[in-house]
């Protein structure tokens, strides 16, 4: 049973790898590097109330904490 599960996971990884590799080579993705102390670039996200929020909206007003929940809504 464990071998079947491992083979299934390996097969899924092999199938998923080519699209991920193409996505990583996307020329439209911005490349930047930040050093400690650099200002974060401005970006726009949706809030928990589905409103558009920009980082610059909070500049000088509040501390900003960005939490990223990978696979939060997938049940996995």
Helices and strands as residue ranges (DSSP letters): H 2-24, E 44-46, E 52-54, G 55-58
